[in-house]
Amino acid sequence: MSQLVDFYLLQGRDPEGRTLDQVWGWDNEDLEQCHDFIQWMFPLDEPSAFNPDAPLVTQDDRLAFRTDPQLQAAMRRSLSVFLAFLGLSVAEDGRVVRGRDFERRLSLWKHANHNWLRITRVLKSLRLLGFETEAGAFWACLRELHEKEGFVSPDSFQYWREAATGPGARPFNR
């Protein structure tokens, strides 16, 4: 198994000695202030410009996430943790919607910040690892927040569009 799969199966640690279970338990301040967890929580197949210790997703990793129910459940939990940090949540029907803390998290949406880059990473990682439905639900919410509320700059929104609908993306129902 890879170090990434071990981390996601709660059997391994990142280079800082943290488990995924520990990261899931962080509060919003920890998630905001720590900048090297996101590459482990939402890995890509390209090197990180910010974290040289970030894992690189392999073909074997992709297959594992697409077929192992434990990895799938863990990724969905990671997504829920990140969405809650943004003030969002997953509704019972699978849509991503404003969560109960959305109003308290408005500063993340109104002013440019590093979390906008994180959102791009999350969309790419979800698609890469086979979570097209979840990426589509997140994208639909982001699109609504941008188009109806005017949140985020057009440039950042375009990055999200490309991450969600770029080459290799399956069309979303919305």
Phi and psi in degrees as a GROMACS rama.xvg file:
@    title "Ramachandran Plot"
@    xaxis  label "Phi"
@    yaxis  label "Psi"
@TYPE xy
-84.4736  164.022  SER-2
-61.7789  -36.4515  GLN-3
-64.8811  -48.2696  LEU-4
-62.5259  -43.3101  VAL-5
-57.2503  -43.8267  ASP-6
-59.2676  -45.2958  PHE-7
-72.9483  -24.3958  TYR-8
-86.516  6.67633  LEU-9
63.8834  29.4773  LEU-10
-114.367  -0.885131  GLN-11
-138.091  175.819  GLY-12
-127.91  155.814  ARG-13
-78.6359  175.889  ASP-14
-60.6854  -18.5717  PRO-15
-89.0467  1.28793  GLU-16
85.2581  10.2221  GLY-17
-91.3376  146.955  ARG-18
-96.2323  159.427  THR-19
-62.6536  -38.0178  LEU-20
-59.3181  -38.3266  ASP-21
-64.9025  -44.2445  GLN-22
-63.4322  -40.7601  VAL-23
-56.9902  -28.831  TRP-24
-87.1739  -3.30084  GLY-25
-66.6635  152.082  TRP-26
-86.8965  175.702  ASP-27
-60.0473  -35.7011  ASN-28
-65.1496  -43.1819  GLU-29
-61.5902  -44.84  ASP-30
-63.3808  -34.9856  LEU-31
-72.3182  -43.1762  GLU-32
-81.6518  -29.378  GLN-33
-86.6421  128.545  CYS-34
-108.796  -1.63728  HIS-35
-112.499  6.86946  ASP-36
-84.5603  -30.5685  PHE-37
-62.6512  -31.7934  ILE-38
-70.737  -23.9237  GLN-39
-87.1017  -35.6083  TRP-40
-73.1249  -35.4819  MET-41
-132.872  77.4467  PHE-42
-73.7836  156.958  PRO-43
-126.25  174.357  LEU-44
-99.4662  16.4042  ASP-45
-128.246  146.211  GLU-46
-60.6194  147.275  PRO-47
-82.2933  135.879  SER-48
-74.7281  -14.9518  ALA-49
-110.806  -20.7664  PHE-50
-137.018  98.1548  ASN-51
-65.6362  -15.3949  PRO-52
-92.9575  5.48299  ASP-53
-67.2202  140.899  ALA-54
-71.8188  152.531  PRO-55
-109.787  124.759  LEU-56
-67.3334  129.129  VAL-57
-100.842  171.435  THR-58
-60.7209  -39.3657  GLN-59
-62.9345  -39.8797  ASP-60
-62.308  -44.5743  ASP-61
-59.124  -45.6713  ARG-62
-62.3021  -42.4009  LEU-63
-61.1489  -45.8966  ALA-64
-67.3245  -29.8659  PHE-65
-79.4975  -15.8137  ARG-66
-121.803  -20.4686  THR-67
-95.2318  115.196  ASP-68
-59.5159  -32.6087  PRO-69
-67.8592  -41.2965  GLN-70
-66.2583  -39.6079  LEU-71
-63.7517  -43.9971  GLN-72
-63.7857  -39.7889  ALA-73
-66.1976  -40.7781  ALA-74
-64.445  -40.782  MET-75
-64.8075  -34.1863  ARG-76
-68.4888  -41.4416  ARG-77
-58.3487  -43.1206  SER-78
-62.2493  -44.0606  LEU-79
-60.4831  -40.6586  SER-80
-63.1723  -45.8987  VAL-81
-66.8367  -41.7331  PHE-82
-61.3666  -42.8971  LEU-83
-60.6151  -39.5799  ALA-84
-57.7792  -37.8592  PHE-85
-80.957  -7.35723  LEU-86
89.3315  17.5183  GLY-87
-113.568  170.741  LEU-88
-155.379  167.815  SER-89
-98.5043  122.218  VAL-90
-75.432  166.766  ALA-91
-58.9298  -29.5193  GLU-92
-86.1723  5.00877  ASP-93
92.9641  -9.09697  GLY-94
-70.5595  150.186  ARG-95
-94.3692  127.488  VAL-96
-134.993  169.639  VAL-97
-60.189  133.384  ARG-98
-92.2254  -179.86  GLY-99
-66.393  -21.8698  ARG-100
-101.302  13.8717  ASP-101
-56.6205  -46.7468  PHE-102
-60.8785  -36.7697  GLU-103
-71.9808  -19.2835  ARG-104
-102.786  11.1171  ARG-105
-55.6197  -32.1483  LEU-106
-60.2732  -26.7876  SER-107
-68.759  -23.8914  LEU-108
-98.8911  -28.4939  TRP-109
-89.2633  -23.5165  LYS-110
-128.39  135.261  HIS-111
-53.05  135.434  ALA-112
-160.496  170.58  ASN-113
-64.6076  -17.6169  HIS-114
-67.8977  -24.1971  ASN-115
-66.1999  -35.8986  TRP-116
-67.4044  -39.4128  LEU-117
-59.7867  -39.6915  ARG-118
-61.3596  -41.7979  ILE-119
-58.4969  -45.8889  THR-120
-59.9926  -45.2961  ARG-121
-60.7797  -46.2285  VAL-122
-59.966  -45.7722  LEU-123
-62.8545  -44.9858  LYS-124
-63.9675  -43.9961  SER-125
-58.1926  -46.8547  LEU-126
-63.9062  -44.249  ARG-127
-59.1341  -38.2379  LEU-128
-94.9659  6.97628  LEU-129
95.4647  16.4101  GLY-130
-103.488  55.9692  PHE-131
-62.1151  -40.1277  GLU-132
-61.9437  -46.0264  THR-133
-67.0179  -40.9842  GLU-134
-61.8364  -40.5802  ALA-135
-64.8504  -40.5362  GLY-136
-66.2593  -41.2492  ALA-137
-64.724  -45.6399  PHE-138
-59.465  -43.2896  TRP-139
-60.0533  -41.365  ALA-140
-65.9744  -45.8146  CYS-141
-60.1566  -42.0543  LEU-142
-62.5892  -42.8784  ARG-143
-64.5715  -43.6506  GLU-144
-61.2552  -36.9618  LEU-145
-75.3916  -49.1141  HIS-146
-74.3759  -36.4507  GLU-147
-93.6711  -29.9303  LYS-148
-108.93  -16.0895  GLU-149
76.2985  16.6418  GLY-150
-70.7545  143.742  PHE-151
67.1517  154.705  VAL-152
-72.2582  155.803  SER-153
-58.4704  -35.9076  PRO-154
-64.131  -47.2178  ASP-155
-64.0224  -40.8983  SER-156
-60.468  -37.0952  PHE-157
-65.1397  -38.9169  GLN-158
-60.2536  -42.2874  TYR-159
-64.9315  -41.5447  TRP-160
-58.4735  -46.7958  ARG-161
-64.8006  -39.6162  GLU-162
-65.7215  -36.0929  ALA-163
-86.1546  -31.1743  ALA-164
-126.674  6.54639  THR-165
-68.1872  -168.934  GLY-166
-49.819  134.388  PRO-167
87.749  -8.18353  GLY-168
-77.8184  138.453  ALA-169
-80.5732  145.896  ARG-170
-63.2868  143.794  PRO-171
-94.3123  158.078  PHE-172
-70.3163  -10.5481  ASN-173
